[in-house]
Amino acid sequence: MYLSFFGLNEKPFAITPDPRYLYLSERHAEALAHLMYGINEAGGFVQLTGEVGTGKTTIVRSLLAQAPKNAEIALILNPRMTPPEFLLTICEELGIGVPDQAAGSLKDLVDILGGYLLRAHGAGKRVVLVVDEAQNLSPEVLEQVRLLTNLETTTQKLLQIILIGQPELRELLARNELRQLAQRITGRYHLNPLSRGETGAYVRHRLRVAGATADILSPHALNEVFRLSHGVPRVINIVCDRSLLGAYSLDRHRVTAALVRSAASEVFGRRIAPHWLPWALGGTLAAALAATTFALWNLAPWGAGARGAHLARADTMVPAAAASAVGTATSAPAAPREPHLGELLTRYAADTDTDSAFDRLLSLWGAHYERNTTDPCTQAMRQGLECVTERGSFGQLRQYNRPAILLLNDAAGASREVVLTALDDEQGRIELGGPRTVRLGELSRYWLGDFIMLWRPASSPVKALSAGMRGAEVRWLRRSLQRLHGVNADAPASEVFDAELTGWVRDFQREHQLAVDGIAGVRTQIALASALGGSDTPLLSAAAETHPGG
């Protein structure tokens, strides 16, 4: 994926809650403080609400990580259940044993829970019930929750309850039949989305935690992230993750506002226009209205005489040859518009299946493909070729410098496979109803980075070569590196992977921007084969320098 490309240790925008990535905006810090108050102080309910994706569950995870040692927390994530099931779940979360005959009895379950709470209180422990997605609680269960707060000593409640949910929770608790519960809520807090400044700080924070050493998103890109996500952290994560993948596929180390819009278009399933476009359209319409008004003014009867005299003078000033040229120009047919890639994928859909793609790819290597027999990679292996299936970028394809099958998704979400036969910095050539030149920006709208490539290894099956190994594959590795260093081909070549060969492999990896580990894995071997070249190897660019990526 894009981690090594951007120098990251892990994915910075995963949507699963992780307390390490918690960005404490002013609002989030206050929300966490309210929950900590609910754990440390006795009495009543604490209520936290917020829109979907604003970070409520992440705050809960952080709360669990920071809970005091004397606190026992029962966390319920899915409260859609009956009152007996709800009480039984609380007991299970607290590790309380429940006899089978008591599992369906509300009275027995309350008695068992009450006895446990008294023992915990006597031992100086705090017992806290945290209910996430509390807007899904039924009124019957909420009434049972209220009754649990009746479990108390003469001085304090035995069970502290924290309800966390979407804004619908506030509407639920506002019902008349639940007014007794609402009156016991001692703390309410609503979590709002991030502001523009907080959104930028949130993105930078997550990138830093993941290992980034520089700002990957430009300031304009961060503004677009805020505009399109409205400051909702979950949407920010999804858009930013897709933006990084888009930049990676285009071999760009800096995410721009245009890349963010492209990513958001894929996330939301609709085209996203720049923020200035409505203003530009408004200006254009205003200009068009002014031009129309001016034209109507000139066509009015009061302007006819002056207009006729003006045209009469103008007619005497236009040479006949010029008039003829104007007539010729207006009658020339317009050049036909080149079809977009989306149109081509629809038009030639029958040619974008796996069989057609492998037939073309194998033919470039002088190999033969038989449809409806064994799988394509097995057929390739029988002819001395190996399949490489990866998710990469245009930069990686440029470095591998071999034709590849690109796995595309058309506008309808259908999978299409096309063969990339040439590639430069701005455009590529694909086989789609014949050779087609497509700009990389357009191609990246349909390509998420998945590709299949063929290469010719020294032996099959391919295995990673490392220090201490010996054999013909090690001898090939040594001879190949000797050739690159200009060593005589007749020079002796040991078949032992020794310290000298490890150093050569490291130097080669460093020079070709591979992971420098001294192990000749598949990527290193592909890079070496590219560096050596060969008349029977089809290339994406005959003039390209081969620095295969790893």
C-alpha positions in Angstrom: 0.0 0.0 0.0 1.1 3.6 0.5 2.8 3.3 3.9 6.5 3.0 2.8 5.8 5.5 0.0 5.0 8.2 2.5 7.3 6.9 5.2 4.5 5.8 7.6 4.7 3.0 10.1 0.9 2.2 10.0 -2.3 3.5 8.4 -3.0 6.9 10.0 -6.7 7.1 9.0 -8.2 3.7 10.0 -11.8 4.1 11.1 -11.5 1.7 14.0 -11.3 3.4 17.3 -7.7 3.6 18.7 -7.0 5.7 21.8 -3.4 6.4 20.5 -4.9 8.5 17.7 -7.3 10.4 19.9 -7.0 14.1 19.1 -8.2 16.1 22.1 -9.8 19.1 20.6 -11.3 21.5 23.2 -14.7 19.8 22.8 -13.2 16.3 23.0 -11.2 17.2 26.1 -14.3 18.5 27.8 -16.3 15.3 26.8 -13.6 13.1 28.2 -13.5 15.2 31.4 -17.3 14.7 31.8 -16.9 10.9 31.5 -14.0 10.8 34.0 -16.2 12.8 36.4 -18.9 10.2 35.9 -16.5 7.5 37.0 -14.9 9.3 39.9 -18.0 11.0 41.4 -21.0 9.3 42.8 -24.6 9.8 41.8 -27.0 9.8 38.8 -26.4 9.4 35.1 -23.9 11.1 32.7 -25.1 11.6 29.2 -22.8 12.1 26.1 -24.3 12.7 22.7 -22.9 13.5 19.3 -23.5 13.0 15.6 -22.4 9.8 13.8 -18.6 9.7 13.4 -17.7 12.6 15.8 -15.5 10.4 17.9 -17.7 9.2 20.8 -16.6 5.6 20.7 -12.9 6.6 20.5 -13.4 8.7 23.6 -14.9 5.7 25.3 -11.8 3.6 24.4 -9.7 6.4 25.9 -11.8 6.5 29.0 -11.3 2.7 29.5 -7.5 3.2 29.1 -7.5 6.0 31.7 -9.9 4.5 34.2 -8.7 4.5 37.8 -7.5 1.1 39.2 -10.4 0.9 41.7 -13.0 1.1 38.9 -14.8 -1.9 37.4 -16.4 -1.0 34.1 -19.2 -2.9 32.4 -19.2 -1.8 28.7 -22.3 -2.6 26.6 -21.9 -1.9 22.9 -25.1 -3.3 21.5 -28.0 -2.5 23.8 -30.8 -3.9 21.6 -32.1 -6.5 24.1 -34.8 -7.3 26.6 -34.5 -6.2 30.2 -33.4 -9.7 31.4 -30.8 -9.9 28.6 -29.6 -6.5 29.6 -29.1 -7.4 33.2 -27.5 -10.7 32.3 -25.1 -8.9 30.0 -24.1 -6.5 32.8 -23.3 -9.5 35.1 -21.3 -11.2 32.3 -19.3 -8.0 31.8 -18.5 -7.8 35.5 -17.7 -11.5 35.7 -20.6 -12.3 38.0 -21.7 -15.9 37.9 -25.4 -16.4 37.3 -27.2 -19.8 37.9 -29.1 -21.1 34.9 -32.4 -20.9 36.7 -31.9 -17.2 37.4 -31.0 -16.1 33.9 -34.6 -15.2 32.9 -35.7 -13.7 36.2 -35.5 -9.9 36.6 -35.8 -10.2 40.4 -33.1 -12.8 40.7 -30.7 -10.9 38.4 -31.3 -7.6 40.3 -30.7 -9.4 43.6 -27.4 -11.0 42.3 -26.2 -7.7 40.9 -27.2 -5.8 44.1 -25.2 -8.3 46.2 -22.1 -7.9 44.0 -22.3 -4.1 44.1 -22.5 -4.1 47.9 -19.4 -6.3 48.1 -17.6 -4.1 45.6 -18.5 -1.0 47.6 -17.2 -2.6 50.8 -13.9 -3.3 49.0 -13.6 0.4 48.0 -14.3 -0.2 44.3 -16.3 1.9 41.9 -18.6 0.0 39.5 -19.5 1.9 36.3 -21.9 0.8 33.5 -21.1 2.4 30.1 -23.8 2.0 27.4 -22.7 2.9 23.9 -25.3 3.5 21.2 -27.8 4.2 24.0 -30.3 5.6 21.5 -31.1 2.0 20.7 -32.3 1.2 24.2 -36.0 0.4 24.5 -38.2 2.3 27.0 -38.5 -0.9 29.0 -34.8 -1.4 29.3 -34.3 2.3 30.1 -36.8 1.9 32.9 -34.8 -1.0 34.2 -31.7 1.2 34.0 -33.4 3.8 36.1 -34.3 1.1 38.7 -30.7 0.1 38.9 -29.9 3.6 40.3 -32.0 2.7 43.3 -29.3 0.3 44.4 -27.6 2.5 47.0 -26.3 2.8 50.5 -27.3 5.6 52.9 -24.6 7.8 51.4 -24.1 7.0 47.7 -25.2 5.2 44.7 -23.7 1.7 44.1 -23.7 1.9 40.3 -22.7 4.9 38.1 -24.2 4.9 34.7 -22.9 6.6 31.5 -25.1 6.8 28.5 -23.5 7.5 25.1 -25.4 7.9 21.9 -26.5 9.9 18.9 -28.7 13.0 19.2 -31.8 10.8 19.1 -30.9 9.8 22.7 -31.9 13.3 23.8 -35.2 13.0 22.1 -35.7 9.5 23.6 -35.1 10.8 27.2 -37.4 13.7 26.6 -40.4 11.4 26.5 -42.9 12.0 29.2 -42.8 8.3 30.4 -39.0 8.6 31.0 -39.1 11.9 32.9 -38.1 10.2 36.1 -34.9 8.9 34.4 -34.2 12.3 32.8 -34.4 14.0 36.1 -31.5 11.8 37.4 -29.1 12.9 34.7 -26.5 15.0 36.5 -24.2 15.7 33.5 -25.0 16.3 29.8 -22.6 17.0 27.1 -23.0 17.2 23.3 -19.9 16.6 21.1 -19.8 18.9 18.0 -17.7 18.3 14.9 -14.2 19.8 14.6 -13.7 23.4 13.4 -11.5 24.2 10.4 -8.4 24.7 12.5 -9.1 21.6 14.5 -9.5 19.6 11.3 -6.1 20.5 10.1 -4.6 19.8 13.5 -6.4 16.5 13.7 -5.1 15.3 10.3 -1.5 16.4 11.2 -1.8 14.7 14.6 -2.8 11.3 13.1 0.0 11.5 10.5 2.6 12.2 13.2 1.4 9.3 15.3 1.7 7.1 12.2 5.3 8.2 11.7 5.1 11.0 9.2 8.0 13.5 9.4 6.5 16.1 7.0 3.2 17.6 6.1 1.7 15.3 3.4 -1.5 17.3 2.8 -1.1 20.9 1.5 -3.0 23.7 3.3 -5.5 23.9 0.5 -6.0 20.2 0.7 -6.7 20.5 4.5 -9.3 23.2 3.7 -11.0 20.9 1.2 -11.0 18.1 3.8 -12.8 20.3 6.2 -15.3 21.6 3.6 -16.2 18.1 2.4 -16.3 16.4 5.8 -17.8 19.2 7.8 -15.3 18.4 10.5 -16.7 14.9 11.2 -13.7 12.8 12.2 -14.9 9.5 10.6 -15.5 11.2 7.3 -12.1 13.0 7.6 -10.5 9.6 8.0 -12.2 8.0 5.0 -11.5 11.0 2.7 -7.8 11.3 3.8 -7.2 7.6 3.5 -8.5 7.6 -0.1 -6.5 10.8 -0.8 -3.3 9.2 0.3 -4.0 6.2 -1.9 -4.8 8.5 -4.9 -1.6 10.4 -4.4 0.4 7.1 -4.1 -1.1 5.8 -7.4 -0.1 9.0 -9.1 3.4 8.8 -7.6 2.9 12.2 -5.8 4.3 12.8 -2.3 2.0 15.8 -1.7 -1.8 15.6 -1.5 -3.4 18.6 -3.3 -6.9 20.0 -3.0 -7.8 18.4 -6.4 -6.7 15.0 -5.1 -9.0 15.4 -2.1 -11.9 16.3 -4.3 -11.3 13.3 -6.5 -11.1 11.0 -3.4 -14.3 12.6 -2.0 -16.0 12.0 -5.3 -15.3 8.3 -4.9 -16.3 8.2 -1.3 -19.6 10.0 -1.8 -20.4 8.5 -5.2 -20.9 11.9 -6.9 -18.7 14.5 -8.6 -17.3 17.1 -6.2 -16.8 20.6 -7.7 -14.2 23.1 -6.4 -15.6 25.5 -3.8 -15.1 28.5 -6.2 -17.1 27.0 -9.0 -20.5 28.3 -8.0 -19.0 31.8 -7.8 -17.4 31.4 -11.2 -20.7 30.2 -12.7 -22.5 33.1 -11.1 -20.0 35.5 -12.6 -20.3 33.9 -16.0 -24.1 34.1 -15.9 -23.9 37.8 -14.9 -21.6 38.5 -17.8 -23.9 36.6 -20.2 -26.9 38.5 -18.9 -25.1 41.8 -19.5 -24.1 40.8 -23.0 -27.7 39.7 -23.8 -29.0 43.1 -22.5 -26.5 45.0 -24.6 -27.5 43.0 -27.7 -31.2 43.5 -27.2 -30.5 47.2 -26.7 -28.8 47.4 -30.1 -31.6 45.4 -31.8 -34.3 47.9 -30.5 -35.9 50.2 -33.1 -34.3 53.3 -31.6 -30.9 52.0 -32.5 -31.7 50.8 -36.0 -30.6 53.9 -37.9 -27.3 54.2 -36.3 -26.7 50.5 -36.5 -27.4 50.5 -40.3 -25.0 53.4 -40.9 -22.3 51.6 -38.9 -22.7 48.3 -40.8 -22.7 50.2 -44.2 -19.3 51.7 -43.3 -18.0 48.4 -42.0 -18.9 46.6 -45.3 -16.7 49.0 -47.3 -13.7 48.1 -45.1 -13.8 44.3 -45.3 -11.8 42.9 -48.3 -13.4 40.2 -50.4 -10.6 37.7 -49.7 -11.1 38.2 -46.0 -14.8 37.6 -46.3 -14.2 34.4 -48.3 -11.8 33.2 -45.6 -14.3 33.8 -42.9 -16.9 31.8 -44.8 -14.5 28.9 -45.3 -13.6 28.8 -41.6 -17.2 28.7 -40.4 -18.0 25.9 -42.8 -15.1 23.6 -41.7 -16.2 20.6 -39.7 -15.2 20.4 -36.0 -12.6 17.7 -35.1 -14.2 14.6 -33.6 -14.0 14.4 -29.8 -11.8 11.7 -28.3 -14.0 9.4 -26.2 -13.4 9.4 -22.4 -12.0 6.3 -20.7 -15.3 5.7 -19.1 -17.0 5.6 -22.5 -14.3 3.2 -23.8 -14.7 0.9 -20.9 -18.5 0.7 -21.7 -18.0 0.4 -25.4 -15.4 -2.4 -25.3 -16.6 -4.1 -22.1 -16.4 -7.5 -23.9 -12.7 -7.0 -24.3 -11.9 -6.3 -20.7 -12.3 -9.7 -19.2 -9.4 -11.8 -17.7 -9.0 -14.0 -20.7 -8.7 -11.1 -23.1 -6.2 -9.3 -20.8 -3.9 -12.3 -20.3 -4.1 -13.2 -24.0 -2.7 -9.7 -24.8 -0.2 -9.7 -22.0 1.3 -13.1 -22.8 1.5 -12.3 -26.5 3.8 -9.4 -25.6 6.2 -11.9 -24.1 5.9 -14.2 -27.2 3.9 -16.7 -25.1 0.6 -18.3 -25.9 -2.6 -18.2 -23.9 -5.4 -20.8 -24.1 -8.9 -19.8 -23.0 -11.1 -21.9 -20.8 -8.2 -24.2 -19.6 -5.9 -23.8 -16.7 -5.6 -20.5 -14.8 -3.5 -17.8 -16.5 -0.6 -17.7 -14.0 -0.2 -21.5 -14.3 0.0 -21.1 -18.1 2.6 -18.4 -17.7 4.7 -20.5 -15.3 4.8 -23.4 -17.9 6.3 -20.9 -20.3 9.0 -19.7 -18.0 7.1 -16.6 -16.7 5.9 -15.6 -13.2 2.9 -13.6 -12.2 3.3 -10.7 -9.8 0.1 -9.4 -8.3 0.5 -6.2 -6.3 -1.2 -2.9 -5.3 1.2 -0.1 -6.3 1.5 3.2 -8.1 2.4 4.5 -11.5 5.8 5.3 -10.1 6.3 1.6 -9.2 5.1 0.5 -12.7 7.5 2.9 -14.2 10.3 1.5 -12.2 9.4 -2.2 -12.9 9.2 -1.1 -16.6 7.1 -4.0 -17.8 3.6 -4.2 -19.3 0.9 -5.0 -16.8 -2.8 -5.7 -16.5 -4.5 -2.9 -14.6 -7.6 -3.8 -12.6 -10.1 -0.9 -13.2 -13.5 -0.2 -11.8 -15.9 1.5 -14.2 -18.6 4.0 -13.3 -21.1 1.2 -12.5 -18.6 -0.5 -10.2 -17.9 -3.4 -12.6 -14.4 -4.8 -12.7 -12.5 -4.3 -15.9 -9.0 -5.5 -16.9 -6.9 -3.6 -19.5 -3.3 -4.0 -20.5 -0.9 -1.1 -20.0 1.7 -1.2 -22.8 3.5 2.1 -22.4 4.0 4.7 -19.7 5.6 8.1 -19.3 5.3 11.0 -16.8 2.0 12.3 -18.1 0.1 9.5 -19.9 -0.1 5.8 -20.6 -1.1 3.6 -23.5 -3.6 0.9 -23.0 -5.2 -1.7 -25.2 -8.9 -1.0 -25.4 -10.4 -1.5 -28.8 -6.9 -0.9 -30.1 -4.1 1.2 -28.7 -5.4 4.2 -26.7 -3.4 7.0 -25.1 -4.9 8.1 -21.7 -3.7 10.8 -19.4 -2.7 9.5 -16.0 -5.2 11.7 -14.1 -8.1 10.2 -16.0 -6.7 6.7 -15.6 -6.4 7.1 -11.9 -10.1 7.8 -11.6 -10.7 4.1 -12.4 -7.5 2.5 -11.1 -7.0 1.9 -7.4 -3.5 0.5 -7.7 -4.1 -3.2 -8.3 -2.1 -4.7 -11.2 -0.7 -8.0 -12.5 2.7 -8.2 -14.1 4.8 -10.9 -15.7 8.5 -11.4 -15.4 11.0 -14.1 -16.4 12.9 -15.4 -13.3 16.1 -17.3 -13.3 14.4 -20.3 -11.8 10.9 -21.4 -10.7 9.4 -21.3 -8.1 10.9 -18.0 -7.0 12.2 -17.9 -3.5 13.9 -15.2 -1.4 17.7 -15.6 -1.2 19.5 -14.7 2.0 22.8 -15.1 3.9 23.8 -18.7 4.4 21.9 -20.2 1.5 23.6 -22.0 -1.4 22.7 -23.3 -4.8 22.2 -22.4 -8.5 19.9 -19.4 -7.6 22.7 -17.9 -5.4 25.2 -18.4 -8.2 22.8 -16.6 -10.6 22.4 -13.7 -8.1 26.2 -13.4 -7.8 26.8 -13.5 -11.6 24.0 -10.9 -12.2 25.5 -8.5 -9.7 29.0 -9.1 -11.2 27.7 -8.2 -14.6 26.3 -4.9 -13.3 29.7 -4.2 -11.8 31.5 -5.0 -15.0 33.2 -8.1 -13.7 34.3 -10.7 -16.4 31.6 -13.2 -17.0 34.2 -16.0 -16.9 35.2 -15.1 -13.4 34.4 -17.7 -10.8 31.1 -17.4 -9.0 30.5 -19.0 -5.7 27.1 -20.6 -5.0 27.3 -19.6 -1.3 25.4 -16.5 0.0 28.3 -15.0 2.0 29.0 -11.6 3.6 30.4 -10.2 0.3 27.2 -11.0 -1.6 25.1 -9.5 1.2 27.0 -6.3 0.8 26.5 -6.3 -3.0 22.7 -6.9 -2.5 22.5 -4.0 0.0 24.3 -1.7 -2.4 22.0 -2.7 -5.2 18.9 -2.2 -3.1 20.1 1.2 -1.9 20.8 2.3 -5.5 17.4 1.2 -6.7 15.4 2.5 -3.8 14.5 -0.9 -2.4 14.2 -1.9 1.3 17.9 -2.3 2.3 17.9 -5.6 4.1 20.5 -7.7 2.2 17.8 -10.2 1.2 17.2 -10.8 -2.5 13.4 -11.2 -2.4 11.1 -11.2 -5.3 11.1 -7.4 -5.8 14.9 -7.3 -5.6 15.1 -10.1 -8.2 12.7 -8.3 -10.5 14.7 -5.1 -10.1 17.9 -7.0 -11.0 16.3 -8.6 -14.1 15.2 -5.2 -15.2 18.6 -3.7 -14.7 20.2 -6.5 -16.8 17.7 -6.2 -19.5 17.1 -8.7 -22.3 16.0 -8.7 -25.9 13.0 -10.9 -25.1 11.7 -8.6 -22.4 8.8 -6.2 -23.3 9.2 -2.8 -21.7 6.8 0.1 -20.8 9.5 2.6 -21.8 12.6 1.6 -23.8 14.4 4.7 -22.7 13.4 4.5 -19.0 16.0 4.1 -16.3 15.2 1.0 -14.3 15.1 1.8 -10.6 12.4 -0.8 -9.6 10.6 0.2 -6.4 10.3 -2.0 -3.4 
